[in-house]
């Protein structure tokens, strides 16, 4: 399969702490996409988009737990 694999860092605020993680992976190939990233148990990934500047932009949707 042809594809690419991107490792990236991310940080997010989840009171009372700021989390930062470096072991994040986004992998695309011709049949599937795969995400492994910090907070993945409580965050869903929206579609990654390329910005006008050519940078990859990934937005996350948080789920609140009562």
C-alpha positions as CSV (number, residue, x, y, z in Angstrom):
1,X,0.0,0.0,0.0
2,X,1.2,3.5,-0.8
3,X,0.8,6.0,2.0
4,X,2.6,8.3,4.4
5,X,3.2,8.3,8.1
6,X,3.4,11.5,10.2
7,X,4.7,11.8,13.7
8,X,3.7,15.0,15.5
9,X,3.6,16.6,18.9
10,X,0.5,18.1,20.5
11,X,-0.6,19.7,23.7
12,X,-4.0,20.3,25.1
13,X,-5.5,21.9,28.2
14,X,-7.6,19.6,30.4
15,X,-8.1,21.3,33.7
16,X,-6.3,21.4,36.0
17,X,-3.3,20.4,33.8
18,X,-1.7,21.0,30.4
19,X,-0.9,17.8,28.7
20,X,1.9,17.5,26.2
21,X,2.7,14.4,24.2
22,X,5.2,13.6,21.5
23,X,4.1,10.1,20.6
24,X,1.4,10.9,18.1
25,X,1.1,9.2,14.8
26,X,-1.1,9.8,11.8
27,X,-0.9,7.3,9.0
28,X,-2.6,7.3,5.6
29,X,-2.6,4.8,2.9
30,X,-4.7,4.0,0.0
31,X,-7.2,2.0,2.0
32,X,-7.4,3.5,5.5
33,X,-6.3,6.1,7.9
34,X,-4.9,5.5,11.3
35,X,-4.5,7.9,14.3
36,X,-2.8,7.3,17.6
37,X,-2.5,10.3,19.7
38,X,-2.6,11.5,23.3
39,X,-6.0,11.7,24.8
40,X,-7.4,9.4,22.1
41,X,-9.8,7.8,24.7
42,X,-11.6,11.1,25.2
43,X,-11.0,12.9,21.9
44,X,-12.3,12.2,18.4
45,X,-10.4,13.5,15.4
46,X,-12.1,15.6,12.8
47,X,-11.0,15.4,9.3
48,X,-7.4,16.7,8.9
49,X,-7.1,19.6,6.5
50,X,-4.3,21.3,4.7
51,X,-4.2,25.0,5.4
52,X,-3.4,27.6,2.8
53,X,0.1,27.8,4.1
54,X,0.7,24.1,3.4
55,X,0.7,23.1,7.1
56,X,-1.3,20.2,8.3
57,X,-4.1,21.2,10.6
58,X,-5.8,18.6,12.8
59,X,-8.7,19.5,15.0
60,X,-10.0,17.5,17.9
61,X,-13.4,17.2,19.4
62,X,-13.5,16.6,23.1
63,X,-16.1,14.5,24.9
64,X,-17.1,15.6,28.4
65,X,-17.5,13.0,31.1
66,X,-19.9,13.6,34.0
